[in-house]
Amino acid sequence: MLEKLKEIEARYNELSDLLAETSILQDHAHYSEIAREHANLEEFMALYHRLREVVEEIEGHESMLEDPDPEMRAMVRDELGKLIEDREAIEHELKLLFIPHDPNDNRNVILEIRAGTGGEEAGLFAADLFRMYTRYAEEKNWKIEILQMNDTGIGGIKEVIAGIQGKGVFSRLKYESGVHRVQRVPATEASGRIHTSAVTVAVLPEAEEVDVQIDAADLRIDTYRASGAGGQHVNKTESAIRITHIPTGIVATCQDEKSQHKNKAKALTIIRSRILQKRQEDQDREIATQRRSQVGSGDRSERIRTYNFPQGRVTDHRIGLTLHRLPQILEGDLDELIDELSTHYQAEALSSTGS
């Protein structure tokens, strides 16, 4: 790692010299590129300088361990222990910086939740999960907008697609993709028998127009009358939109807005994000001699978590973590789960980089 840091320091100094040249200001594009690279290396340099200071302090304290005064030696050993802890903490932070950055981490997301096996109970749990993520988004001051929702009519959800906007949304939610299983006694179950149901969750990085260029000729756009709540408007206006991307077969529908134009814009956002996700999955399959950076294979049929109501526990099967805090988690208290998952996959990424 020290050799890598010396290379980074040399590059940082080179960039600093370039930024000091007045001629570089005349080429705005080149200046911006150099300034961006320089800024990206600043965190490395701050930690590297701190590491060197701590290492020098450690060496100075080690030279004092032979002091004839036993009280002095004891004091030096205490301070030395703290300095070694500081050094290890800085080295860990530096290793994390060497992990390849996920380019999607700062993107907004498209969250898709669908009821799976389990009938009405699956729909009710899909509603529970959507409420859980909504509460978490509120806690983080993220903006959440429903793009499409089909409910069951009894408080459950067949499918909901929502956009979530905010700082670091994808970096926090990307490990939620997969099958979420619930074990509980339904309210309608007279015998008290535990039912098992499943809900699929997909977290897609939101694609922008510059990420995915869509040819209008590749789209089939159908309009129809929205169904569900909406009064007279529902019956009179064909505002609902169904868009099919013909080359991939990807379909998105949206009927939540009274404006056909707004529904079309939302459906196109979903289409672009699904195309981007498909491209990334195809690329991952081509490269994948090593494990994907996202959870598992990205296959939505992969069971990732179980919510057991009788025992009040949540178990994440990917990392073998069990928390007996089910009510709090369903209220959106997800940070402990997400932090544990992030730490686990960071450790895996570190081992794969050999840092």
LUMKE-245377 format. One record per residue: x, y, z of N, C-alpha, C, O in turn; residue in one letter; residue number from 1. Coordinates in steps of 0.2 Angstrom, whole numbers. Example, Ala and Ser with C-alpha at 12.3 -4.5 7.8 and 13.67 -1.06 7.14 Angstrom:
<nodes>
n_px/n_py/n_pz/ca_px/ca_py/ca_pz/c_px/c_py/c_pz/o_px/o_py/o_pz/type/seq
66/-28/39/62/-22/39/66/-16/39/71/-17/42/A/1
64/-11/35/68/-5/36/64/0/39/67/6/40/S/2
</nodes>
This chain:
<nodes>
n_px/n_py/n_pz/ca_px/ca_py/ca_pz/c_px/c_py/c_pz/o_px/o_py/o_pz/type/seq
4/-6/0/0/0/0/4/6/0/2/11/-3/M/1
10/6/3/14/12/4/17/14/-3/17/20/-5/L/2
18/9/-7/21/10/-14/15/14/-18/17/19/-22/E/3
9/12/-17/3/15/-21/3/22/-18/1/26/-23/K/4
3/23/-12/3/30/-9/8/34/-12/7/40/-13/L/5
14/32/-12/20/36/-15/18/38/-22/20/44/-24/K/6
15/33/-26/13/35/-33/8/40/-33/8/45/-37/E/7
3/40/-29/-2/45/-28/0/51/-26/-2/56/-29/I/8
5/51/-22/8/58/-20/12/61/-25/11/67/-26/E/9
15/57/-29/19/60/-35/14/63/-40/15/68/-43/A/10
9/59/-41/4/62/-46/0/68/-43/-1/73/-47/R/11
-1/68/-37/-4/74/-34/0/80/-34/-2/86/-36/Y/12
7/79/-33/11/85/-33/12/87/-41/12/93/-42/N/13
12/83/-45/12/85/-52/6/89/-54/6/94/-58/E/14
0/87/-52/-6/90/-53/-6/97/-50/-9/102/-53/L/15
-4/97/-44/-3/104/-40/1/109/-44/-1/115/-45/S/16
7/106/-47/11/111/-51/7/113/-58/8/119/-60/D/17
4/109/-61/0/110/-67/-5/116/-65/-6/120/-69/L/18
-9/115/-60/-14/120/-58/-11/127/-56/-15/132/-57/L/19
-5/127/-54/-1/133/-53/1/137/-59/2/143/-58/A/20
1/134/-65/3/137/-71/-3/141/-73/-9/139/-74/E/21
-2/147/-75/-7/152/-77/-10/150/-84/-15/151/-86/T/22
-5/147/-88/-8/145/-95/-13/140/-95/-17/140/-100/S/23
-14/136/-90/-19/131/-89/-26/134/-89/-31/131/-91/I/24
-26/140/-86/-33/143/-85/-36/145/-92/-42/146/-92/L/25
-32/145/-97/-35/147/-104/-38/141/-107/-43/142/-111/Q/26
-37/135/-105/-40/129/-107/-45/126/-102/-43/122/-98/D/27
-51/129/-102/-56/127/-97/-57/120/-96/-58/118/-90/H/28
-58/116/-101/-60/109/-101/-54/105/-98/-55/101/-93/A/29
-48/107/-100/-42/104/-97/-41/105/-90/-39/101/-86/H/30
-42/112/-88/-41/114/-81/-46/110/-77/-45/108/-71/Y/31
-53/110/-79/-58/106/-75/-56/99/-74/-57/96/-69/S/32
-53/96/-79/-51/89/-79/-46/88/-73/-46/83/-69/E/33
-41/92/-74/-35/92/-69/-38/93/-62/-36/90/-57/I/34
-42/98/-61/-44/100/-55/-48/95/-52/-48/94/-46/A/35
-52/91/-56/-56/86/-53/-52/80/-51/-53/77/-45/R/36
-47/78/-55/-42/73/-53/-39/75/-46/-38/71/-42/E/37
-36/81/-46/-33/84/-40/-37/83/-34/-35/81/-28/H/38
-44/85/-34/-48/85/-29/-50/78/-27/-50/76/-21/A/39
-50/73/-31/-51/66/-30/-45/63/-26/-46/58/-22/N/40
-39/66/-26/-33/63/-23/-32/66/-16/-28/64/-12/L/41
-36/72/-15/-35/76/-8/-36/71/-2/-32/72/3/E/42
-41/67/-2/-43/63/4/-37/58/5/-35/57/11/E/43
-34/55/-1/-29/51/0/-23/54/3/-20/52/8/F/44
-21/60/1/-16/64/3/-16/66/11/-11/66/14/M/45
-22/68/13/-23/70/20/-22/64/24/-19/65/29/A/46
-25/58/22/-24/52/26/-16/50/26/-14/48/31/L/47
-13/50/20/-6/48/20/-2/53/24/3/50/28/Y/48
-3/59/24/1/64/28/0/62/36/5/62/40/H/49
-6/61/37/-8/59/44/-4/53/46/-2/52/52/R/50
-4/48/42/-1/42/43/6/42/44/9/39/49/L/51
10/47/40/17/48/41/18/51/48/23/49/51/R/52
14/56/50/15/59/56/14/54/62/18/54/67/E/53
9/50/62/8/45/67/14/40/67/16/38/73/V/54
16/37/61/22/33/61/28/36/64/32/33/68/V/55
29/42/63/35/46/66/34/46/74/39/45/77/E/56
28/47/76/27/48/83/28/41/86/31/40/92/E/57
26/36/83/27/29/85/34/27/86/37/25/91/I/58
38/29/81/45/28/81/49/32/87/53/29/90/E/59
46/38/88/49/42/93/48/39/100/52/39/105/G/60
41/36/101/40/33/107/43/27/108/45/25/114/H/61
44/23/103/48/16/104/55/17/106/58/13/110/E/62
58/23/104/65/24/106/65/26/114/70/26/117/S/63
59/28/117/59/30/124/57/24/128/57/25/134/M/64
56/18/125/54/12/129/60/10/134/59/6/139/L/65
66/12/132/72/10/136/74/15/142/79/15/145/E/66
69/20/143/70/25/148/71/21/155/67/17/156/D/67
76/24/159/77/20/165/71/22/170/70/18/175/P/68
67/27/169/62/28/174/56/24/172/53/24/167/D/69
54/19/177/48/15/176/41/18/174/37/16/170/P/70
40/24/178/34/28/177/34/31/169/29/31/166/E/71
40/33/167/40/36/160/39/30/155/35/31/150/M/72
42/24/157/41/19/152/33/17/152/31/15/146/R/73
30/17/157/23/15/158/19/20/154/14/18/150/A/74
20/27/155/17/32/151/18/31/143/13/32/139/M/75
24/30/142/26/29/134/22/23/131/19/24/126/V/76
21/18/135/18/12/133/10/13/132/7/11/127/R/77
7/17/136/0/19/135/-1/23/129/-5/22/125/D/78
4/28/128/3/33/122/5/29/116/1/30/111/E/79
9/24/116/11/20/111/5/16/108/4/15/102/L/80
1/13/113/-4/9/112/-10/13/108/-13/11/103/G/81
-11/19/110/-16/24/107/-13/25/100/-17/26/95/K/82
-7/27/99/-4/28/92/-5/23/87/-6/24/82/L/83
-4/17/90/-4/11/86/-12/10/83/-13/8/78/I/84
-16/11/88/-23/11/86/-25/16/81/-29/15/76/E/85
-22/22/82/-23/27/77/-20/25/70/-24/26/65/D/86
-14/22/70/-11/20/64/-16/15/60/-17/15/54/R/87
-18/10/64/-22/5/61/-29/8/58/-31/6/53/E/88
-32/13/62/-38/16/59/-37/20/53/-41/19/48/A/89
-31/23/52/-30/27/46/-28/22/40/-31/23/35/I/90
-25/17/42/-23/12/37/-30/9/34/-30/7/28/E/91
-34/8/39/-41/5/36/-45/10/32/-47/8/27/H/92
-45/16/34/-48/21/30/-45/22/23/-48/22/18/E/93
-38/21/23/-35/21/16/-36/15/12/-37/16/6/L/94
-37/9/15/-39/3/11/-46/4/8/-47/2/2/K/95
-50/7/12/-57/8/9/-57/13/3/-61/12/-2/L/96
-52/18/3/-52/22/-2/-49/19/-9/-51/21/-14/L/97
-45/13/-8/-43/10/-13/-48/5/-17/-47/3/-22/F/98
-54/4/-13/-59/0/-16/-62/4/-22/-63/10/-22/I/99
-62/0/-28/-65/4/-34/-72/7/-32/-76/4/-30/P/100
-73/13/-34/-79/17/-33/-85/14/-37/-84/14/-43/H/101
-90/13/-34/-96/11/-38/-99/18/-41/-101/22/-38/D/102
-99/18/-48/-101/24/-51/-108/26/-50/-111/32/-51/P/103
-112/21/-48/-119/22/-47/-121/25/-40/-127/26/-38/N/104
-116/25/-35/-118/26/-28/-121/33/-27/-125/33/-22/D/105
-120/38/-31/-123/44/-29/-129/45/-34/-132/51/-34/N/106
-132/40/-37/-138/41/-41/-144/40/-37/-144/37/-31/R/107
-149/43/-39/-156/42/-37/-158/35/-39/-154/31/-43/N/108
-163/32/-36/-165/25/-37/-172/24/-40/-177/29/-38/V/109
-174/19/-43/-181/17/-44/-181/11/-40/-178/6/-41/I/110
-186/11/-35/-188/5/-31/-194/2/-33/-199/5/-34/L/111
-193/-5/-34/-199/-9/-37/-200/-14/-31/-196/-18/-30/E/112
-206/-15/-29/-208/-20/-24/-214/-23/-27/-219/-20/-29/I/113
-214/-30/-27/-220/-34/-30/-221/-40/-25/-217/-43/-23/R/114
-228/-41/-24/-230/-47/-20/-228/-53/-24/-230/-53/-30/A/115
-226/-58/-21/-224/-64/-24/-229/-70/-21/-235/-69/-21/G/116
-226/-75/-19/-230/-81/-17/-233/-79/-10/-230/-76/-6/T/117
-239/-82/-9/-242/-80/-3/-249/-77/-3/-252/-75/2/G/118
-252/-75/-9/-258/-72/-10/-259/-66/-6/-254/-61/-7/G/119
-265/-65/-3/-266/-58/0/-261/-56/5/-259/-51/6/E/120
-258/-61/9/-253/-60/14/-247/-57/11/-244/-53/14/E/121
-245/-59/5/-239/-57/1/-240/-49/0/-236/-45/0/A/122
-247/-48/-2/-248/-41/-4/-248/-36/2/-246/-31/2/G/123
-250/-39/8/-250/-35/14/-243/-34/16/-241/-28/19/L/124
-238/-39/15/-231/-38/17/-228/-33/12/-223/-30/14/F/125
-230/-33/6/-227/-28/1/-229/-21/3/-224/-17/3/A/126
-235/-20/6/-236/-14/9/-232/-12/15/-230/-6/16/A/127
-231/-17/19/-227/-16/25/-220/-14/23/-217/-9/26/D/128
-217/-17/18/-210/-16/15/-210/-9/12/-205/-5/14/L/129
-215/-7/8/-215/0/5/-215/5/11/-212/10/10/F/130
-219/4/16/-220/9/22/-213/9/25/-211/14/27/R/131
-209/3/26/-203/3/29/-198/8/25/-194/12/28/M/132
-198/7/19/-193/11/15/-195/18/14/-191/23/14/Y/133
-202/19/14/-204/26/15/-202/30/21/-199/35/21/T/134
-202/26/27/-200/29/33/-193/30/33/-190/35/36/R/135
-189/25/30/-182/26/30/-180/32/26/-175/36/27/Y/136
-183/33/20/-182/39/16/-183/45/19/-180/50/19/A/137
-189/46/23/-191/52/27/-185/53/32/-183/59/33/E/138
-183/48/35/-177/49/40/-171/52/37/-168/56/41/E/139
-170/50/31/-164/52/27/-165/59/24/-160/62/20/K/140
-171/62/24/-173/68/21/-172/67/13/-171/71/9/N/141
-174/61/11/-174/59/4/-182/61/1/-186/61/5/W/142
-182/62/-5/-189/63/-8/-191/57/-11/-187/54/-15/K/143
-197/54/-10/-200/48/-13/-206/50/-17/-210/53/-14/I/144
-207/47/-23/-212/49/-27/-215/42/-30/-211/38/-33/E/145
-221/41/-29/-224/35/-32/-225/36/-40/-228/41/-42/I/146
-222/31/-44/-222/31/-51/-228/27/-53/-231/28/-58/L/147
-229/21/-50/-234/17/-52/-236/12/-46/-232/10/-42/Q/148
-243/11/-45/-245/7/-39/-251/3/-41/-256/6/-43/M/149
-251/-3/-39/-257/-7/-40/-259/-10/-33/-255/-14/-31/N/150
-264/-8/-30/-266/-11/-24/-271/-17/-24/-273/-19/-29/D/151
-271/-20/-18/-276/-26/-18/-283/-25/-16/-287/-29/-16/T/152
-284/-19/-14/-290/-17/-11/-292/-18/-4/-297/-16/-1/G/153
-287/-22/-1/-288/-24/6/-282/-21/10/-281/-24/16/I/154
-279/-16/8/-273/-13/11/-267/-16/9/-261/-14/12/G/155
-267/-20/4/-260/-23/2/-258/-20/-5/-262/-16/-8/G/156
-253/-22/-7/-250/-20/-14/-248/-25/-18/-244/-30/-16/I/157
-250/-25/-24/-248/-30/-29/-241/-28/-32/-236/-32/-32/K/158
-241/-22/-33/-234/-19/-36/-234/-12/-35/-239/-8/-35/E/159
-228/-9/-33/-227/-2/-32/-220/0/-35/-215/-4/-34/V/160
-220/5/-39/-213/7/-42/-213/15/-39/-217/19/-41/I/161
-207/16/-36/-206/23/-34/-199/26/-35/-195/22/-36/A/162
-199/32/-36/-193/35/-37/-190/38/-30/-194/41/-27/G/163
-184/37/-29/-181/40/-22/-175/45/-24/-171/42/-27/I/164
-176/51/-22/-170/56/-24/-167/58/-17/-170/60/-12/Q/165
-161/59/-17/-157/61/-12/-150/59/-12/-147/56/-17/G/166
-146/62/-7/-139/61/-7/-137/53/-5/-139/51/0/K/167
-133/50/-9/-131/43/-8/-137/38/-8/-136/33/-4/G/168
-142/39/-11/-148/34/-11/-146/27/-13/-147/22/-9/V/169
-143/27/-19/-141/20/-21/-136/17/-17/-136/11/-16/F/170
-131/20/-14/-126/17/-10/-129/14/-4/-126/9/-1/S/171
-135/17/-1/-138/14/5/-143/9/3/-144/4/7/R/172
-146/9/-3/-151/4/-4/-150/-1/-9/-154/-6/-10/L/173
-144/-1/-12/-142/-6/-17/-142/-13/-14/-143/-18/-18/K/174
-141/-14/-8/-141/-21/-5/-148/-24/-4/-149/-30/-1/Y/175
-153/-20/-5/-160/-22/-4/-163/-27/-9/-169/-29/-8/E/176
-160/-27/-15/-163/-31/-20/-163/-38/-19/-158/-41/-17/S/177
-169/-42/-20/-169/-49/-19/-176/-51/-16/-180/-46/-16/G/178
-177/-57/-14/-183/-59/-11/-183/-58/-4/-178/-61/0/V/179
-188/-55/-1/-189/-54/6/-195/-58/8/-200/-58/6/H/180
-193/-63/13/-198/-68/15/-201/-66/22/-197/-64/27/R/181
-208/-67/23/-211/-65/29/-214/-72/32/-217/-76/28/V/182
-213/-73/39/-216/-78/42/-221/-75/48/-218/-72/53/Q/183
-227/-76/47/-232/-73/52/-238/-76/52/-240/-80/47/R/184
-242/-75/57/-249/-78/57/-254/-73/54/-255/-67/57/V/185
-257/-74/49/-262/-69/46/-268/-68/50/-270/-72/54/P/186
-270/-62/50/-276/-60/54/-282/-64/53/-286/-65/57/A/187
-282/-67/47/-288/-71/45/-287/-79/47/-292/-83/46/T/188
-281/-80/50/-280/-87/51/-282/-89/58/-279/-87/63/E/189
-288/-92/59/-291/-94/65/-287/-99/69/-287/-99/75/A/190
-283/-103/66/-280/-109/70/-273/-106/72/-270/-110/76/S/191
-271/-100/70/-265/-98/73/-259/-101/69/-253/-100/72/G/192
-260/-103/63/-254/-107/59/-250/-101/56/-253/-96/53/R/193
-244/-102/56/-239/-97/53/-239/-98/45/-238/-104/43/I/194
-240/-93/42/-239/-93/34/-232/-90/32/-230/-86/36/H/195
-230/-93/27/-224/-90/24/-225/-87/17/-228/-90/13/T/196
-224/-80/16/-225/-77/10/-219/-74/8/-214/-73/11/S/197
-219/-71/1/-213/-68/-1/-214/-62/-5/-220/-62/-9/A/198
-210/-57/-5/-210/-51/-9/-204/-50/-12/-198/-51/-9/V/199
-204/-48/-19/-197/-46/-22/-196/-39/-22/-201/-35/-23/T/200
-190/-37/-21/-188/-30/-21/-182/-29/-26/-178/-33/-26/V/201
-183/-24/-30/-178/-22/-35/-176/-15/-34/-180/-10/-34/A/202
-169/-13/-33/-167/-7/-33/-163/-5/-39/-157/-8/-39/V/203
-165/-1/-43/-161/1/-49/-159/8/-49/-162/12/-47/L/204
-152/9/-51/-150/16/-52/-154/20/-57/-155/17/-62/P/205
-156/26/-55/-160/29/-60/-156/32/-66/-151/35/-65/E/206
-158/30/-72/-154/32/-78/-157/39/-80/-163/41/-80/A/207
-152/43/-82/-154/50/-85/-154/49/-93/-151/44/-96/E/208
-156/54/-96/-156/53/-104/-150/53/-107/-149/49/-112/E/209
-144/56/-104/-138/55/-106/-135/48/-106/-130/46/-109/V/210
-138/44/-101/-135/37/-100/-138/32/-105/-135/28/-107/D/211
-144/33/-106/-148/29/-111/-151/33/-116/-156/36/-115/V/212
-149/32/-122/-152/36/-128/-157/31/-131/-155/25/-133/Q/213
-163/33/-131/-169/29/-134/-171/32/-140/-173/38/-141/I/214
-171/28/-145/-174/30/-152/-182/29/-151/-184/24/-150/D/215
-185/35/-153/-192/35/-153/-195/29/-157/-201/27/-156/A/216
-192/27/-162/-194/22/-167/-194/15/-163/-198/10/-165/A/217
-190/14/-158/-190/8/-154/-195/8/-149/-196/3/-145/D/218
-200/13/-148/-205/13/-143/-212/12/-146/-214/14/-151/L/219
-216/7/-142/-223/7/-144/-227/10/-138/-226/7/-132/R/220
-230/15/-139/-234/19/-134/-241/17/-134/-244/19/-140/I/221
-244/15/-129/-252/13/-129/-255/18/-124/-252/18/-118/D/222
-260/20/-125/-264/24/-120/-271/20/-118/-273/17/-123/T/223
-273/21/-112/-279/18/-110/-282/22/-104/-278/26/-101/Y/224
-288/20/-102/-291/23/-97/-288/20/-90/-288/14/-89/R/225
-286/25/-85/-284/22/-79/-289/19/-75/-295/20/-76/A/226
-287/14/-71/-292/10/-67/-291/12/-60/-285/14/-58/S/227
-296/11/-56/-295/12/-49/-298/19/-47/-302/22/-50/G/228
-296/22/-41/-298/28/-38/-297/34/-43/-292/34/-47/A/229
-302/38/-43/-301/44/-48/-307/47/-50/-307/52/-54/G/230
-313/45/-48/-319/48/-50/-321/48/-57/-319/43/-61/G/231
-324/53/-59/-326/54/-66/-320/54/-71/-321/52/-77/Q/232
-315/57/-69/-309/58/-73/-307/51/-76/-305/50/-82/H/233
-307/46/-72/-305/39/-74/-308/37/-80/-305/34/-84/V/234
-315/38/-80/-319/35/-85/-319/39/-92/-320/37/-97/N/235
-317/46/-91/-317/50/-97/-311/51/-101/-311/52/-107/K/236
-305/50/-98/-299/52/-101/-294/46/-101/-293/42/-97/T/237
-291/45/-107/-286/40/-108/-279/43/-106/-275/44/-111/E/238
-278/44/-100/-272/47/-98/-266/42/-96/-260/43/-96/S/239
-268/35/-95/-264/30/-93/-259/28/-99/-261/28/-105/A/240
-253/27/-98/-248/26/-103/-245/19/-102/-243/17/-96/I/241
-244/15/-107/-240/9/-107/-235/10/-113/-236/10/-118/R/242
-228/9/-111/-223/10/-116/-219/3/-116/-217/0/-111/I/243
-218/1/-122/-214/-5/-123/-208/-3/-127/-208/0/-133/T/244
-202/-5/-124/-196/-4/-128/-195/-10/-132/-193/-16/-130/H/245
-196/-10/-139/-197/-16/-143/-190/-20/-143/-191/-26/-143/I/246
-184/-17/-144/-178/-21/-144/-177/-26/-138/-174/-31/-139/P/247
-179/-23/-132/-178/-27/-126/-184/-31/-123/-184/-35/-119/T/248
-190/-28/-126/-196/-31/-123/-198/-28/-116/-203/-30/-113/G/249
-194/-23/-114/-195/-20/-107/-202/-16/-108/-202/-12/-112/I/250
-206/-17/-103/-212/-13/-103/-213/-9/-96/-211/-11/-91/V/251
-216/-3/-97/-217/1/-91/-224/4/-92/-226/7/-97/A/252
-228/4/-86/-235/8/-87/-235/13/-81/-232/12/-76/T/253
-239/18/-82/-240/23/-77/-247/26/-78/-249/28/-84/C/254
-251/27/-73/-257/29/-73/-259/34/-67/-265/36/-66/Q/255
-254/35/-63/-255/39/-57/-257/46/-58/-260/50/-54/D/256
-254/49/-63/-255/56/-65/-261/57/-69/-263/53/-74/E/257
-265/63/-69/-270/64/-73/-268/67/-80/-271/66/-85/K/258
-262/69/-80/-259/71/-86/-255/65/-90/-251/62/-87/S/259
-257/64/-96/-254/59/-100/-247/61/-101/-243/56/-102/Q/260
-245/67/-102/-238/69/-103/-234/67/-97/-228/65/-98/H/261
-236/68/-91/-233/67/-85/-232/59/-84/-227/57/-82/K/262
-237/55/-86/-237/48/-85/-232/45/-90/-228/41/-89/N/263
-231/48/-96/-227/46/-101/-219/48/-99/-215/43/-99/K/264
-218/53/-95/-212/55/-93/-210/50/-87/-204/48/-87/A/265
-214/48/-83/-213/44/-78/-211/37/-81/-206/33/-78/K/266
-215/35/-85/-214/28/-88/-207/28/-92/-204/22/-92/A/267
-205/33/-95/-199/33/-99/-193/33/-94/-188/30/-95/L/268
-194/36/-88/-189/35/-83/-188/28/-80/-182/26/-80/T/269
-194/25/-80/-193/18/-78/-190/14/-83/-186/9/-82/I/270
-192/15/-89/-189/11/-95/-181/12/-95/-178/7/-96/I/271
-179/18/-95/-172/20/-95/-168/16/-90/-163/14/-91/R/272
-171/16/-84/-167/13/-78/-167/6/-79/-162/3/-77/S/273
-172/3/-82/-172/-4/-83/-167/-6/-88/-164/-12/-88/R/274
-167/-2/-93/-162/-4/-99/-155/-3/-96/-151/-7/-98/I/275
-154/2/-92/-147/3/-89/-145/-3/-85/-140/-5/-85/L/276
-150/-5/-81/-149/-11/-76/-147/-17/-81/-143/-21/-79/Q/277
-151/-18/-86/-150/-24/-90/-143/-24/-94/-140/-29/-94/K/278
-141/-18/-96/-134/-17/-99/-129/-19/-94/-124/-22/-95/R/279
-130/-17/-88/-125/-18/-82/-125/-25/-81/-119/-28/-80/Q/280
-131/-28/-80/-131/-36/-79/-128/-40/-85/-124/-44/-83/E/281
-129/-38/-91/-126/-41/-97/-118/-40/-96/-114/-45/-98/D/282
-116/-34/-95/-109/-33/-94/-106/-37/-88/-100/-40/-89/Q/283
-109/-37/-83/-107/-41/-77/-106/-49/-79/-101/-52/-77/D/284
-111/-51/-83/-111/-58/-85/-104/-60/-89/-101/-65/-89/R/285
-103/-55/-93/-97/-55/-98/-91/-55/-94/-86/-59/-95/E/286
-90/-50/-89/-84/-50/-85/-83/-55/-80/-78/-57/-78/I/287
-89/-57/-77/-90/-61/-71/-86/-67/-70/-89/-72/-69/A/288
-79/-66/-69/-75/-71/-67/-75/-70/-59/-73/-75/-55/T/289
-76/-64/-57/-77/-63/-50/-84/-60/-48/-88/-59/-53/Q/290
-85/-60/-42/-92/-59/-39/-94/-52/-41/-90/-47/-41/R/291
-100/-51/-42/-103/-45/-44/-103/-40/-38/-102/-43/-32/R/292
-102/-34/-39/-102/-29/-33/-109/-28/-30/-109/-27/-24/S/293
-114/-30/-34/-120/-30/-31/-122/-36/-27/-118/-41/-28/Q/294
-127/-37/-24/-129/-42/-20/-130/-49/-24/-134/-49/-29/V/295
-126/-54/-22/-127/-60/-26/-126/-60/-33/-121/-56/-35/G/296
-130/-63/-37/-130/-63/-44/-134/-57/-47/-134/-56/-53/S/297
-138/-54/-42/-143/-49/-44/-149/-52/-46/-154/-49/-48/G/298
-150/-59/-46/-156/-62/-48/-161/-61/-42/-160/-62/-36/D/299
-167/-58/-44/-172/-57/-40/-175/-63/-36/-179/-62/-31/R/300
-174/-69/-39/-176/-75/-35/-172/-77/-29/-174/-81/-26/S/301
-167/-73/-28/-162/-75/-23/-165/-72/-16/-166/-66/-15/E/302
-167/-77/-11/-169/-75/-5/-164/-72/-1/-159/-75/0/R/303
-165/-66/1/-160/-62/5/-161/-61/12/-157/-61/16/I/304
-168/-61/14/-169/-59/21/-176/-62/23/-181/-63/19/R/305
-176/-64/29/-183/-67/32/-185/-62/38/-181/-61/43/T/306
-191/-61/38/-194/-57/44/-199/-61/48/-204/-63/45/Y/307
-197/-64/53/-201/-68/57/-204/-65/63/-201/-63/68/N/308
-211/-64/62/-215/-61/67/-216/-64/74/-215/-61/79/F/309
-217/-71/74/-218/-74/80/-211/-73/85/-212/-73/91/P/310
-205/-73/82/-199/-72/86/-197/-65/86/-192/-64/89/Q/311
-200/-61/82/-198/-54/82/-191/-53/80/-187/-48/82/G/312
-189/-57/75/-182/-56/72/-182/-55/65/-187/-57/61/R/313
-177/-52/62/-175/-51/55/-168/-55/54/-163/-53/58/V/314
-168/-59/49/-162/-62/47/-160/-61/40/-164/-62/36/T/315
-154/-58/39/-151/-57/33/-147/-63/31/-141/-64/34/D/316
-149/-67/26/-145/-74/25/-139/-73/21/-135/-78/21/H/317
-137/-67/18/-131/-66/15/-125/-66/19/-120/-68/18/R/318
-126/-63/25/-121/-62/30/-122/-65/37/-118/-64/41/I/319
-128/-69/37/-129/-73/43/-130/-68/49/-129/-70/55/G/320
-133/-62/48/-135/-58/53/-142/-58/55/-147/-58/51/L/321
-143/-59/62/-150/-59/65/-151/-54/70/-147/-53/74/T/322
-156/-50/69/-157/-44/74/-164/-45/77/-169/-46/73/L/323
-165/-45/83/-171/-46/86/-174/-39/88/-176/-37/93/H/324
-175/-35/82/-178/-29/82/-183/-28/76/-183/-22/73/R/325
-187/-33/75/-192/-32/70/-196/-26/70/-197/-23/64/L/326
-200/-24/75/-204/-19/75/-201/-12/73/-203/-8/69/P/327
-194/-11/76/-191/-5/74/-189/-5/67/-189/0/63/Q/328
-186/-11/64/-184/-11/57/-190/-10/52/-189/-6/48/I/329
-196/-12/54/-202/-11/50/-204/-4/50/-208/-1/46/L/330
-202/0/55/-203/7/56/-198/11/52/-198/17/53/E/331
-193/8/49/-188/11/45/-181/12/48/-177/16/45/G/332
-180/9/54/-174/9/57/-169/4/54/-168/-2/56/D/333
-167/6/48/-163/1/44/-155/2/44/-151/-2/41/L/334
-153/7/47/-146/9/47/-141/3/49/-136/1/46/D/335
-143/-1/55/-139/-6/57/-138/-12/52/-133/-14/51/E/336
-144/-13/49/-144/-19/44/-139/-16/38/-135/-20/36/L/337
-140/-10/35/-137/-8/30/-129/-7/31/-125/-8/27/I/338
-128/-5/37/-121/-4/39/-117/-10/39/-111/-11/37/D/339
-120/-15/42/-117/-22/42/-116/-25/35/-111/-28/34/E/340
-121/-24/31/-120/-26/24/-115/-22/20/-111/-25/17/L/341
-114/-16/21/-109/-12/18/-102/-14/20/-98/-15/16/S/342
-102/-15/27/-95/-17/30/-93/-24/27/-87/-25/25/T/343
-98/-28/26/-96/-35/24/-94/-35/16/-89/-38/15/H/344
-97/-31/12/-95/-31/5/-89/-27/4/-86/-28/-1/Y/345
-88/-22/8/-82/-18/8/-76/-23/9/-71/-22/6/Q/346
-77/-27/14/-72/-32/16/-70/-36/10/-64/-38/9/A/347
-76/-39/7/-75/-43/1/-71/-40/-4/-67/-42/-7/E/348
-73/-33/-5/-70/-29/-11/-62/-28/-9/-58/-29/-13/A/349
-61/-27/-3/-54/-26/-1/-50/-33/-2/-44/-32/-4/L/350
-52/-38/0/-49/-45/-1/-48/-46/-8/-43/-49/-10/S/351
-52/-44/-13/-52/-45/-20/-47/-41/-23/-44/-42/-28/S/352
-46/-35/-20/-41/-30/-23/-34/-32/-20/-29/-29/-23/T/353
-33/-36/-15/-27/-38/-12/-24/-32/-8/-18/-33/-7/G/354
-28/-27/-6/-25/-22/-2/-24/-24/5/-21/-20/9/S/355
</nodes>
